[in-house]
Amino acid sequence: MANTFKNYVSASVGTSAVTVYTVPSSTTSVVIGLNVANRSASQITADVQLGSTYIIKAVPIPVASSLSVLDGKIIMETTETLVVTSSAASSADVILSVLEQS
């Protein structure tokens, strides 16, 4: 079983849901870090979902700030997705760190 650490980045996430990560086939992933940064000139709110289940919903992120979403680890199975949405157009940058086990 191979273990590989990886980062996935999505820049300028806006009001349309963006799939930041989809677990590859024959893989289990451990989410070990997830940061959402406000790149806009106004406060935003952010949603992060694992599939259709919210990890956070409408959490405010002040101007020039970021949010570390996790307070632990989350296990993701094959084909599951992590999706991020912001309250304003092109306003959030996302960095996801995972350990992929295949």
URHU-V492293 format. One record per residue. RES is the residue in one letter. PSI is psi in degrees with one decimal (999 if undefined). OMEGA is omega as a letter, one per 40 degrees, with the letter a starting at -180 (* if undefined). Layout:
RES_PSI_OMEGA + RES_PSI_OMEGA
This chain:
M_119.8_a + A_136.9_i + N_125.8_a + T_125.2_i + F_134.9_a + K_151.0_i + N_141.5_i + Y_133.2_a + V_136.8_i + S_121.6_a + A_149.7_i + S_43.6_i + V_139.8_a + G_-144.4_a + T_-11.0_i + S_137.6_a + A_133.7_i + V_124.7_i + T_106.6_a + V_-32.8_a + Y_139.1_i + T_127.9_a + V_126.5_i + P_162.6_i + S_150.8_i + S_32.5_a + T_143.3_i + T_136.6_a + S_142.9_i + V_115.8_i + V_119.1_a + I_-9.2_i + G_143.4_i + L_112.1_i + N_138.0_i + V_122.3_a + A_138.5_i + N_116.0_a + R_6.9_a + S_178.5_a + A_6.6_i + S_160.3_i + Q_143.3_i + I_169.0_i + T_152.6_a + A_146.8_i + D_139.7_i + V_129.6_a + Q_142.3_i + L_103.7_a + G_-122.8_i + S_7.0_a + T_127.3_a + Y_132.9_i + I_-44.8_i + I_152.5_i + K_125.1_i + A_42.1_i + V_126.9_a + P_139.9_i + I_112.8_a + P_165.8_i + V_137.9_i + A_32.9_i + S_170.7_i + S_165.1_a + L_126.5_i + S_110.6_a + V_-34.1_a + L_145.7_i + D_20.0_a + G_-157.8_i + K_154.7_i + I_132.6_i + I_132.0_i + M_137.2_a + E_167.1_a + T_132.4_i + T_-4.7_i + E_151.2_a + T_151.9_i + L_122.3_a + V_137.7_i + V_140.0_i + T_142.4_i + S_163.3_a + S_-9.1_a + A_152.5_a + A_136.0_i + S_44.7_a + S_-7.5_a + A_139.7_i + D_140.2_a + V_135.3_i + I_122.9_i + L_128.8_i + S_129.9_a + V_156.7_i + L_113.8_a + E_130.1_i + Q_117.8_a + S_999_*
